[in-house]
Amino acid sequence: MPFRVIEHPADLGIEVSAADRASLFAEAAYGLTHLINPSSVLSATLERSVTVEGADLAQLMVRWLNEVLFLFDSERFLVSSACVRFDRSFRLSATLTGEQADPRRHVNLQEIKAVTYHHITVTESAAGWSATVIFDV
């Protein structure tokens, strides 16, 4: 699994790793969806397109995940996969596939209030890319 859930006092977080930057952002979206809906497999019946920009990679990650969270809050859209493309250094476009939450199949959904800047990291190393993100619950 390219992400793992981390415990944080009164909050939740994820640590994500990937070979490249686009995959890192895609896996972070899936990690957030997993926090919201840890118990069921998702299908790819719907598609959404988003474009997000930030001043740096940390801000871009927060804005990106807030957009994913907004899609869940406004449409009950759960992401099963994301195809992320970087237009510029700190601007991405993505096609998200997934499904609308079904109360018969998606039970005990975790409420995530916001993506925070607390302890946010997005880094590149010889091993690839990694990020840590904390969510307000």
C-alpha positions as CSV (number, residue, x, y, z in Angstrom):
1,M,0.0,0.0,0.0
2,P,1.6,3.3,-1.0
3,F,0.1,5.2,1.9
4,R,-0.4,4.4,5.6
5,V,-2.7,6.0,8.2
6,I,-0.9,7.8,11.0
7,E,-2.3,8.7,14.4
8,H,-2.3,12.3,15.6
9,P,-3.8,13.7,18.7
10,A,-7.5,14.4,17.9
11,D,-6.7,14.2,14.1
12,L,-5.9,11.7,11.5
13,G,-3.1,11.7,8.9
14,I,-1.5,9.8,6.1
15,E,2.1,9.2,5.0
16,V,2.2,8.7,1.2
17,S,5.1,7.5,-1.0
18,A,5.4,7.1,-4.7
19,A,8.0,6.9,-7.5
20,D,7.0,10.2,-9.0
21,R,5.2,13.5,-8.1
22,A,2.0,12.8,-10.1
23,S,1.6,9.3,-8.5
24,L,2.2,10.9,-5.1
25,F,-0.7,13.3,-5.5
26,A,-2.9,10.5,-6.9
27,E,-2.1,8.2,-3.9
28,A,-2.8,11.0,-1.5
29,A,-6.3,11.4,-2.9
30,Y,-6.8,7.7,-2.6
31,G,-5.5,7.8,1.0
32,L,-8.0,10.6,1.9
33,T,-10.8,8.5,0.4
34,H,-9.7,5.5,2.4
35,L,-9.9,7.5,5.6
36,I,-13.4,8.6,4.8
37,N,-14.4,5.1,3.6
38,P,-12.1,2.4,4.9
39,S,-14.5,-0.6,4.5
40,S,-15.5,-1.1,0.9
41,V,-14.1,-1.4,-2.6
42,L,-15.0,1.4,-4.9
43,S,-16.1,1.2,-8.6
44,A,-15.2,3.7,-11.3
45,T,-18.6,4.7,-12.5
46,L,-18.3,8.5,-12.4
47,E,-15.6,10.9,-13.5
48,R,-14.7,14.4,-12.4
49,S,-12.0,16.8,-13.6
50,V,-10.2,19.3,-11.4
51,T,-7.4,21.8,-11.8
52,V,-5.6,23.1,-8.7
53,E,-2.7,25.6,-8.3
54,G,-0.5,26.5,-5.3
55,A,2.5,28.6,-4.4
56,D,4.6,25.5,-3.6
57,L,4.1,21.8,-3.4
58,A,2.9,21.8,0.2
59,Q,0.2,24.3,-0.6
60,L,-0.7,22.5,-3.8
61,M,-1.1,19.2,-1.8
62,V,-3.4,20.9,0.7
63,R,-5.5,22.6,-2.0
64,W,-5.6,19.3,-4.0
65,L,-6.9,17.3,-1.1
66,N,-9.3,20.0,-0.1
67,E,-10.8,19.8,-3.6
68,V,-11.1,16.0,-3.2
69,L,-12.8,16.6,0.1
70,F,-15.1,19.2,-1.4
71,L,-16.2,16.7,-4.0
72,F,-17.1,14.2,-1.2
73,D,-18.9,16.9,0.9
74,S,-20.8,18.4,-2.0
75,E,-21.5,15.3,-4.2
76,R,-20.7,12.3,-1.9
77,F,-18.1,11.5,-4.6
78,L,-15.6,8.8,-3.4
79,V,-12.3,8.6,-5.4
80,S,-11.2,5.2,-6.7
81,S,-8.4,6.5,-8.8
82,A,-6.8,9.7,-10.1
83,C,-4.8,10.5,-13.2
84,V,-2.8,13.5,-12.3
85,R,-0.8,15.7,-14.7
86,F,1.3,18.7,-13.8
87,D,0.8,21.6,-16.2
88,R,3.4,23.7,-14.4
89,S,5.6,23.2,-11.3
90,F,2.7,24.1,-8.9
91,R,-0.4,23.5,-11.0
92,L,-2.0,20.2,-11.6
93,S,-5.0,18.9,-13.6
94,A,-6.6,15.6,-12.7
95,T,-9.3,13.2,-13.8
96,L,-10.8,11.5,-10.9
97,T,-12.8,8.3,-11.2
98,G,-15.0,6.9,-8.5
99,E,-18.6,6.6,-7.4
100,Q,-21.2,8.3,-5.3
101,A,-21.4,7.1,-1.7
102,D,-24.2,4.6,-1.3
103,P,-25.6,4.4,2.2
104,R,-26.3,0.7,1.7
105,R,-22.7,-0.2,0.9
106,H,-20.6,2.7,2.4
107,V,-21.3,2.6,6.1
108,N,-19.5,4.3,9.0
109,L,-18.0,7.0,6.9
110,Q,-15.4,9.0,8.7
111,E,-16.1,12.8,8.8
112,I,-13.0,14.8,7.7
113,K,-13.5,18.5,8.3
114,A,-10.4,19.9,6.6
115,V,-7.0,19.2,5.2
116,T,-4.5,21.1,7.4
117,Y,-1.1,22.7,7.0
118,H,0.0,21.2,10.3
119,H,3.2,19.1,9.7
120,I,2.6,19.1,5.9
121,T,5.6,17.8,3.9
122,V,6.1,17.0,0.3
123,T,9.6,15.9,-0.5
124,E,11.7,14.3,-3.2
125,S,14.6,11.9,-2.4
126,A,16.6,9.3,-4.2
127,A,13.9,6.8,-3.3
128,G,11.1,8.8,-4.8
129,W,8.5,11.2,-3.5
130,S,6.8,11.3,0.0
131,A,4.3,13.4,1.8
132,T,2.8,13.6,5.2
133,V,-0.7,15.2,5.6
134,I,-2.8,15.8,8.7
135,F,-6.6,16.0,8.5
136,D,-8.9,17.7,11.0
137,V,-11.7,15.3,12.1
